[in-house]
Amino acid sequence: MTYSAVGALLEIEETIQPDALPPAVTDAIKKAHPKATVTEAEKTLKPDGSVSGYEVEIKDGDKELEIHLDANGKIIKTKASED
């Protein structure tokens, strides 16, 4: 969970199984990284419980990447995974 400086809940991250990702998210990952394997997945929720996006860790050859996607599967950010 992420809170503001005054203690208000801003965001909840919930670990999910990679096969629980919605098709739009898996399609976007496959399009950007066709040979990648999803190793970890998180669903990001707003304080009201609605989905705001997803954070996915993938292994693509020798690279490990973290991909942030919005609720519709649009890739917002990709960075090297921090282990």
Secondary structure, DSSP 8 states (H G I E B T S, - for coil): -EE-TTS-EEEEEEEE-GGGS-HHHHHHHHHH-TT-EEEEEEEEE-TTS-EEEEEEEEEETTEEEEEEEETTS-EEEEEE---
